[in-house]
Amino acid sequence: MENWKKKKEKKEEEEADHQHEKKYVINKS
C-alpha cells in the first residue's frame, strides 16, 4: 500500500535534485 507513496517521494526528490543541478549550472556559468 505504501509503495506508490515511496515512488512519488522518490520522483519528487529526483525532480528537486534536477532543479538544484540546473540552478547550480546557471550560477556556475
N, CA, C and O atoms as a GROMACS GRO file, in nm:
protein
  116
    1MET      N    1   0.084  -0.122   0.000
    1MET     CA    2   0.000   0.000   0.000
    1MET      C    3   0.087   0.126   0.000
    1MET      O    4   0.054   0.225  -0.066
    2GLU      N    5   0.196   0.121   0.074
    2GLU     CA    6   0.284   0.239   0.084
    2GLU      C    7   0.370   0.257  -0.041
    2GLU      O    8   0.436   0.360  -0.057
    3ASN      N    9   0.370   0.158  -0.128
    3ASN     CA   10   0.466   0.156  -0.237
    3ASN      C   11   0.453   0.277  -0.329
    3ASN      O   12   0.554   0.338  -0.365
    4TRP      N   13   0.330   0.313  -0.368
    4TRP     CA   14   0.312   0.427  -0.458
    4TRP      C   15   0.361   0.556  -0.392
    4TRP      O   16   0.411   0.646  -0.459
    5LYS      N   17   0.346   0.562  -0.260
    5LYS     CA   18   0.390   0.682  -0.186
    5LYS      C   19   0.542   0.695  -0.194
    5LYS      O   20   0.596   0.804  -0.216
    6LYS      N   21   0.610   0.583  -0.177
    6LYS     CA   22   0.757   0.583  -0.187
    6LYS      C   23   0.800   0.626  -0.326
    6LYS      O   24   0.893   0.705  -0.342
    7LYS      N   25   0.732   0.572  -0.427
    7LYS     CA   26   0.767   0.607  -0.565
    7LYS      C   27   0.746   0.756  -0.589
    7LYS      O   28   0.828   0.822  -0.652
    8LYS      N   29   0.634   0.809  -0.538
    8LYS     CA   30   0.604   0.951  -0.556
    8LYS      C   31   0.711   1.037  -0.488
    8LYS      O   32   0.759   1.134  -0.546
    9GLU      N   33   0.748   1.000  -0.367
    9GLU     CA   34   0.851   1.076  -0.295
    9GLU      C   35   0.984   1.071  -0.369
    9GLU      O   36   1.054   1.171  -0.378
   10LYS      N   37   1.017   0.954  -0.421
   10LYS     CA   38   1.143   0.938  -0.493
   10LYS      C   39   1.142   1.027  -0.618
   10LYS      O   40   1.241   1.093  -0.650
   11LYS      N   41   1.029   1.028  -0.688
   11LYS     CA   42   1.018   1.110  -0.809
   11LYS      C   43   1.034   1.258  -0.773
   11LYS      O   44   1.104   1.331  -0.843
   12GLU      N   45   0.970   1.301  -0.666
   12GLU     CA   46   0.982   1.441  -0.625
   12GLU      C   47   1.125   1.475  -0.585
   12GLU      O   48   1.174   1.583  -0.615
   13GLU      N   49   1.191   1.382  -0.517
   13GLU     CA   50   1.331   1.404  -0.480
   13GLU      C   51   1.418   1.419  -0.604
   13GLU      O   52   1.504   1.506  -0.609
   14GLU      N   53   1.394   1.333  -0.703
   14GLU     CA   54   1.473   1.339  -0.826
   14GLU      C   55   1.449   1.470  -0.898
   14GLU      O   56   1.542   1.530  -0.951
   15GLU      N   57   1.323   1.515  -0.900
   15GLU     CA   58   1.292   1.642  -0.964
   15GLU      C   59   1.358   1.758  -0.890
   15GLU      O   60   1.410   1.851  -0.952
   16ALA      N   61   1.358   1.751  -0.758
   16ALA     CA   62   1.423   1.855  -0.678
   16ALA      C   63   1.573   1.857  -0.706
   16ALA      O   64   1.633   1.964  -0.719
   17ASP      N   65   1.633   1.739  -0.714
   17ASP     CA   66   1.775   1.731  -0.748
   17ASP      C   67   1.801   1.793  -0.884
   17ASP      O   68   1.900   1.864  -0.903
   18HIS      N   69   1.713   1.768  -0.978
   18HIS     CA   70   1.730   1.820  -1.113
   18HIS      C   71   1.722   1.972  -1.113
   18HIS      O   72   1.801   2.039  -1.178
   19GLN      N   73   1.625   2.026  -1.039
   19GLN     CA   74   1.612   2.172  -1.027
   19GLN      C   75   1.739   2.229  -0.966
   19GLN      O   76   1.789   2.332  -1.011
   20HIS      N   77   1.791   2.164  -0.864
   20HIS     CA   78   1.910   2.210  -0.795
   20HIS      C   79   2.030   2.210  -0.890
   20HIS      O   80   2.109   2.304  -0.892
   21GLU      N   81   2.042   2.104  -0.970
   21GLU     CA   82   2.151   2.095  -1.067
   21GLU      C   83   2.141   2.210  -1.167
   21GLU      O   84   2.242   2.272  -1.200
   22LYS      N   85   2.020   2.237  -1.215
   22LYS     CA   86   2.003   2.346  -1.312
   22LYS      C   87   2.046   2.478  -1.252
   22LYS      O   88   2.119   2.555  -1.315
   23LYS      N   89   2.003   2.505  -1.130
   23LYS     CA   90   2.041   2.630  -1.062
   23LYS      C   91   2.192   2.637  -1.046
   23LYS      O   92   2.253   2.742  -1.068
   24TYR      N   93   2.251   2.524  -1.009
   24TYR     CA   94   2.396   2.519  -0.987
   24TYR      C   95   2.470   2.551  -1.117
   24TYR      O   96   2.566   2.628  -1.117
   25VAL      N   97   2.424   2.493  -1.227
   25VAL     CA   98   2.489   2.518  -1.356
   25VAL      C   99   2.474   2.664  -1.395
   25VAL      O  100   2.569   2.726  -1.444
   26ILE      N  101   2.356   2.720  -1.375
   26ILE     CA  102   2.332   2.861  -1.408
   26ILE      C  103   2.422   2.950  -1.324
   26ILE      O  104   2.482   3.044  -1.375
   27ASN      N  105   2.430   2.922  -1.195
   27ASN     CA  106   2.514   3.004  -1.106
   27ASN      C  107   2.661   2.992  -1.142
   27ASN      O  108   2.736   3.089  -1.133
   28LYS      N  109   2.702   2.873  -1.183
   28LYS     CA  110   2.843   2.846  -1.209
   28LYS      C  111   2.890   2.919  -1.335
   28LYS      O  112   3.002   2.968  -1.340
   29SER      N  113   2.803   2.926  -1.436
   29SER     CA  114   2.846   2.981  -1.565
   29SER      C  115   2.851   3.133  -1.566
   29SER      O  116   2.885   3.194  -1.667
   0.00000   0.00000   0.00000
